[in-house]
Amino acid sequence: HVQLVESGGVLVQAGGSLKLSCVVTGDTLSRHCLGWSRQAPGTERERVAFINGDSTTTNYADSMRGRFTVFKDNAKRTLYLQMNNLTPEDSGMYFCASGPLRTCAALPNTWGQGTQVTVS
């Protein structure tokens, strides 16, 4: 059973950068699509960036493409989200997510507790 623990969320100034981490336990990283979603108060959770099991495919929400990079280190069992040129609209709770398959065609079925990002 996959478990996800996020970290790295802090208060950062607009224009700054931040890297989130998610430690994945319970299964081999390459067997799952992994990624990030975020949710601001009063809004629905939205997909941010996902990477497939063999790291050959990534997909990003339009507003994040070119600013955010999702990647993972299988040896460290960790998924990352590098975020650059942050804006206040990027503020929210960021959740690490795992899907049941290597491909990202299926919806995530496991979530972490989230890490708060605030951009001032």
Buried (B, 14 or more C-beta within 10 A) or exposed (E): EBEBBBBBBEEBEEEBEBEBBBBBEEBEBEBBBBBBBBBBEEEEBEBBBBBBBEBEEBBBBEEBEEBBBBBBEBEEBBBBBBBEEBEEEBBBBBBBBBBBEBEBEEEBEBBBEBBEBBBE
